Amino acid sequence: MNPAKYNRRIHILQPVRGEDNEGIPVITWAPIICLWAAVKPLRGREYFQAAAINQENTLRVEIRYRTGITSEMRVQYAGKLYNINAILDPDEAHRELHLMCLEVQEHGGDEAGGHG
């Protein structure tokens, strides 16, 4: 594992469930950790597999192994939000995690800063 490959800053966000002033359930997103990561757009076979299911804005985010990250969370990178679709532990070696992420299509009110 080459530590120099982790050259991008990402934030992991977790959902915070609450209600607005009218009692309507809302979800806001709170940052829980900032990490160094390798961010790679999918290429080759991975890209075509993702495109086959309309996931054209898919990234693989590689981070050092850690526990506690779930597919309910999101990645914030370069001003964009990505849902975590899958969490892979290559060779089950507990050295790295690969987060397979799909860009969130904004619908308004679904922002990372807790504005909802």
Residue pairs with C-beta under 8 A, 6 or more apart in sequence:
1 95
1 96
5 38
5 62
6 35
6 36
6 37
6 38
6 62
6 63
6 64
7 36
7 38
8 36
8 37
8 38
8 39
8 77
8 78
9 34
9 35
9 36
9 37
9 77
10 34
10 35
10 36
10 37
10 39
10 61
10 63
10 75
10 76
10 77
11 31
11 33
11 34
11 35
11 75
11 76
11 77
11 112
12 31
12 32
12 33
12 34
12 35
12 69
12 73
12 74
12 75
12 76
13 29
13 30
13 31
13 32
13 73
13 74
13 75
13 76
13 81
13 112
14 29
14 30
14 32
14 72
14 73
15 27
15 28
15 29
15 72
15 73
16 27
16 28
16 29
16 30
16 114
17 25
17 26
17 27
18 25
18 26
18 27
18 28
19 25
19 26
20 26
20 116
26 109
26 116
27 110
27 116
28 111
28 114
28 115
28 116
29 74
29 81
29 110
29 111
29 112
29 113
29 114
30 114
31 76
31 112
32 73
35 63
35 64
36 63
36 64
37 61
37 62
37 63
37 77
38 61
38 62
38 63
39 59
39 60
39 61
39 62
39 77
39 78
40 59
40 60
40 61
40 62
41 47
41 58
41 59
41 60
42 50
42 58
42 59
42 60
46 58
46 60
47 58
50 56
50 58
55 85
55 102
57 82
57 102
57 103
58 85
58 100
58 101
58 102
58 103
59 75
59 77
59 82
59 100
59 101
59 103
60 98
60 99
60 100
60 101
61 75
61 77
61 82
61 98
61 99
61 101
62 96
62 97
62 98
62 99
63 96
63 97
63 99
64 95
64 96
64 97
65 89
65 93
65 94
65 95
65 96
65 97
66 97
69 84
69 87
69 97
69 99
70 84
70 87
71 83
71 84
71 85
71 86
71 87
72 84
73 84
74 81
74 82
74 83
74 84
74 104
74 112
75 81
75 82
75 84
75 99
75 101
76 82
76 112
80 103
80 104
81 103
81 104
81 106
81 111
81 112
82 101
82 102
82 103
82 104
83 101
83 102
83 104
84 99
84 100
84 101
85 100
85 101
85 102
86 99
86 100
87 97
87 98
87 99
87 100
88 97
88 98
88 99
88 100
89 96
89 97
89 98
90 96
90 98
104 110
109 115
109 116
110 116
